[in-house]
Amino acid sequence: MKPLAVARPWTNARVSGRGDEVLLLSPASSGLTTVKVNHSGSSNFIVYSYTEQSQEGLVNEIGSYRGEVLLPDGTVLVTIHADGRWTFSKG
């Protein structure tokens, strides 16, 4: 485990990466935000969002995934468990 201070910031409309990641939203999301999600791996792809009060599973699929999810109001963290490349695009 690492401290949240070393989490990767998600400050732009689009963020991409490969493999497991923790994203820190600063500022927290405001209102329900539609996010386009792509994953090109072959194994589990699991995404959770965290607010100060709750957590919510956004994606839990095996293999490639393409879709849209709603990022809850007040989301401050997003965790990603992936074996391939992924991209999140707000808006």
C-alpha atoms as an extended CHARMM CRD file, in Angstrom:
* protein
*
        91  EXT
         1         1  MET       CA              0.0000000000        0.0000000000        0.0000000000  PROA      1               0.0000000000
         2         2  LYS       CA              1.0640000000        3.5020000000       -0.7560000000  PROA      2               0.0000000000
         3         3  PRO       CA             -0.1490000000        6.8060000000        0.7070000000  PROA      3               0.0000000000
         4         4  LEU       CA             -2.8940000000        8.6370000000       -1.2100000000  PROA      4               0.0000000000
         5         5  ALA       CA             -0.4690000000       11.5010000000       -1.6880000000  PROA      5               0.0000000000
         6         6  VAL       CA              1.2980000000        9.4400000000       -4.3810000000  PROA      6               0.0000000000
         7         7  ALA       CA             -1.9180000000        8.6130000000       -6.2840000000  PROA      7               0.0000000000
         8         8  ARG       CA             -1.8850000000        9.7660000000       -9.8840000000  PROA      8               0.0000000000
         9         9  PRO       CA             -3.8860000000       13.0050000000      -10.3380000000  PROA      9               0.0000000000
        10        10  TRP       CA             -6.7870000000       12.9950000000      -12.8340000000  PROA      10              0.0000000000
        11        11  THR       CA             -7.0040000000       16.6780000000      -13.7090000000  PROA      11              0.0000000000
        12        12  ASN       CA             -7.8190000000       16.6640000000      -17.4540000000  PROA      12              0.0000000000
        13        13  ALA       CA            -10.8750000000       15.4070000000      -19.3160000000  PROA      13              0.0000000000
        14        14  ARG       CA             -8.9610000000       12.3210000000      -20.4780000000  PROA      14              0.0000000000
        15        15  VAL       CA             -6.6160000000        9.9540000000      -18.6800000000  PROA      15              0.0000000000
        16        16  SER       CA             -5.0610000000        6.7140000000      -19.8800000000  PROA      16              0.0000000000
        17        17  GLY       CA             -2.7260000000        4.0650000000      -18.6130000000  PROA      17              0.0000000000
        18        18  ARG       CA             -1.9170000000        0.3890000000      -18.4210000000  PROA      18              0.0000000000
        19        19  GLY       CA             -2.5050000000       -2.0150000000      -15.5530000000  PROA      19              0.0000000000
        20        20  ASP       CA             -3.5400000000       -1.2240000000      -11.9940000000  PROA      20              0.0000000000
        21        21  GLU       CA             -3.8390000000        2.4180000000      -10.9600000000  PROA      21              0.0000000000
        22        22  VAL       CA             -5.3180000000        4.7450000000       -8.3510000000  PROA      22              0.0000000000
        23        23  LEU       CA             -6.5250000000        8.1090000000       -9.6600000000  PROA      23              0.0000000000
        24        24  LEU       CA             -7.0380000000       11.1380000000       -7.4200000000  PROA      24              0.0000000000
        25        25  LEU       CA             -9.6320000000       13.6540000000       -8.6070000000  PROA      25              0.0000000000
        26        26  SER       CA             -8.8490000000       17.1870000000       -7.5760000000  PROA      26              0.0000000000
        27        27  PRO       CA            -11.2600000000       18.8160000000       -7.2420000000  PROA      27              0.0000000000
        28        28  ALA       CA            -13.8140000000       16.0840000000       -6.5430000000  PROA      28              0.0000000000
        29        29  SER       CA            -16.3830000000       15.4380000000       -9.2790000000  PROA      29              0.0000000000
        30        30  SER       CA            -19.4520000000       17.6560000000       -9.2390000000  PROA      30              0.0000000000
        31        31  GLY       CA            -22.8250000000       16.1340000000      -10.1140000000  PROA      31              0.0000000000
        32        32  LEU       CA            -23.1620000000       12.9240000000      -12.0740000000  PROA      32              0.0000000000
        33        33  THR       CA            -20.4130000000       12.8590000000      -14.6990000000  PROA      33              0.0000000000
        34        34  THR       CA            -20.5620000000       10.6060000000      -17.7480000000  PROA      34              0.0000000000
        35        35  VAL       CA            -17.2560000000        8.8760000000      -18.4010000000  PROA      35              0.0000000000
        36        36  LYS       CA            -16.4220000000        6.8860000000      -21.5490000000  PROA      36              0.0000000000
        37        37  VAL       CA            -14.3340000000        3.8590000000      -20.5990000000  PROA      37              0.0000000000
        38        38  ASN       CA            -12.1760000000        1.6240000000      -22.8180000000  PROA      38              0.0000000000
        39        39  HSD       CA            -10.0920000000       -1.4000000000      -21.8080000000  PROA      39              0.0000000000
        40        40  SER       CA             -8.0600000000       -3.5890000000      -24.1700000000  PROA      40              0.0000000000
        41        41  GLY       CA             -6.9720000000       -6.3670000000      -21.8040000000  PROA      41              0.0000000000
        42        42  SER       CA             -7.9340000000      -10.0270000000      -21.6790000000  PROA      42              0.0000000000
        43        43  SER       CA             -8.5010000000      -10.5280000000      -17.9530000000  PROA      43              0.0000000000
        44        44  ASN       CA            -10.4390000000       -8.7950000000      -15.1440000000  PROA      44              0.0000000000
        45        45  PHE       CA            -11.2030000000       -5.1050000000      -15.5200000000  PROA      45              0.0000000000
        46        46  ILE       CA            -12.6010000000       -3.6830000000      -12.3000000000  PROA      46              0.0000000000
        47        47  VAL       CA            -13.2200000000        0.0050000000      -11.5760000000  PROA      47              0.0000000000
        48        48  TYR       CA            -14.4520000000        1.5230000000       -8.2920000000  PROA      48              0.0000000000
        49        49  SER       CA            -15.2270000000        5.1230000000       -7.4010000000  PROA      49              0.0000000000
        50        50  TYR       CA            -14.9070000000        6.5230000000       -3.8720000000  PROA      50              0.0000000000
        51        51  THR       CA            -16.5390000000        9.5490000000       -2.2890000000  PROA      51              0.0000000000
        52        52  GLU       CA            -16.0130000000       10.6430000000        1.3140000000  PROA      52              0.0000000000
        53        53  GLN       CA            -19.1190000000        8.6250000000        2.2830000000  PROA      53              0.0000000000
        54        54  SER       CA            -19.2600000000        5.6300000000       -0.0600000000  PROA      54              0.0000000000
        55        55  GLN       CA            -17.7810000000        3.4430000000       -2.7530000000  PROA      55              0.0000000000
        56        56  GLU       CA            -19.4310000000        2.2480000000       -5.9460000000  PROA      56              0.0000000000
        57        57  GLY       CA            -18.4980000000       -0.4080000000       -8.4720000000  PROA      57              0.0000000000
        58        58  LEU       CA            -18.4840000000        1.1180000000      -11.9470000000  PROA      58              0.0000000000
        59        59  VAL       CA            -17.1470000000       -1.7430000000      -14.1030000000  PROA      59              0.0000000000
        60        60  ASN       CA            -16.5630000000       -5.4460000000      -13.4660000000  PROA      60              0.0000000000
        61        61  GLU       CA            -15.8840000000       -7.2400000000      -16.7540000000  PROA      61              0.0000000000
        62        62  ILE       CA            -13.5190000000       -9.8110000000      -18.1880000000  PROA      62              0.0000000000
        63        63  GLY       CA            -11.6150000000       -8.9250000000      -21.3400000000  PROA      63              0.0000000000
        64        64  SER       CA            -12.0180000000       -5.9100000000      -23.5630000000  PROA      64              0.0000000000
        65        65  TYR       CA            -14.6080000000       -3.3530000000      -22.5080000000  PROA      65              0.0000000000
        66        66  ARG       CA            -16.0850000000       -0.2490000000      -24.0830000000  PROA      66              0.0000000000
        67        67  GLY       CA            -18.9160000000        1.6810000000      -22.4820000000  PROA      67              0.0000000000
        68        68  GLU       CA            -20.0980000000        4.6490000000      -20.4640000000  PROA      68              0.0000000000
        69        69  VAL       CA            -20.4590000000        4.8890000000      -16.6860000000  PROA      69              0.0000000000
        70        70  LEU       CA            -21.7260000000        7.5810000000      -14.3350000000  PROA      70              0.0000000000
        71        71  LEU       CA            -19.1320000000        8.9290000000      -11.9290000000  PROA      71              0.0000000000
        72        72  PRO       CA            -20.9850000000        9.7230000000       -8.6860000000  PROA      72              0.0000000000
        73        73  ASP       CA            -21.1330000000       13.2520000000       -7.2850000000  PROA      73              0.0000000000
        74        74  GLY       CA            -18.2120000000       13.9330000000       -4.9580000000  PROA      74              0.0000000000
        75        75  THR       CA            -15.9060000000       11.2230000000       -6.3130000000  PROA      75              0.0000000000
        76        76  VAL       CA            -12.3700000000       11.7700000000       -5.0390000000  PROA      76              0.0000000000
        77        77  LEU       CA            -10.7130000000        8.4470000000       -5.9680000000  PROA      77              0.0000000000
        78        78  VAL       CA            -11.0220000000        5.9220000000       -8.7650000000  PROA      78              0.0000000000
        79        79  THR       CA             -9.2810000000        2.5490000000       -8.5030000000  PROA      79              0.0000000000
        80        80  ILE       CA             -8.5380000000        0.4450000000      -11.5640000000  PROA      80              0.0000000000
        81        81  HSD       CA             -7.6220000000       -3.2200000000      -11.6930000000  PROA      81              0.0000000000
        82        82  ALA       CA             -6.6090000000       -4.0840000000      -15.2560000000  PROA      82              0.0000000000
        83        83  ASP       CA             -4.1910000000       -6.1910000000      -17.2700000000  PROA      83              0.0000000000
        84        84  GLY       CA             -4.2380000000       -4.0220000000      -20.3810000000  PROA      84              0.0000000000
        85        85  ARG       CA             -4.4790000000       -0.4710000000      -21.6350000000  PROA      85              0.0000000000
        86        86  TRP       CA             -7.3900000000        1.6830000000      -20.4870000000  PROA      86              0.0000000000
        87        87  THR       CA             -8.7280000000        5.1530000000      -21.1670000000  PROA      87              0.0000000000
        88        88  PHE       CA            -11.2870000000        7.2950000000      -19.3040000000  PROA      88              0.0000000000
        89        89  SER       CA            -12.7910000000       10.3790000000      -20.9660000000  PROA      89              0.0000000000
        90        90  LYS       CA            -15.1050000000       12.7650000000      -19.0900000000  PROA      90              0.0000000000
        91        91  GLY       CA            -17.8510000000       14.5460000000      -20.8390000000  PROA      91              0.0000000000
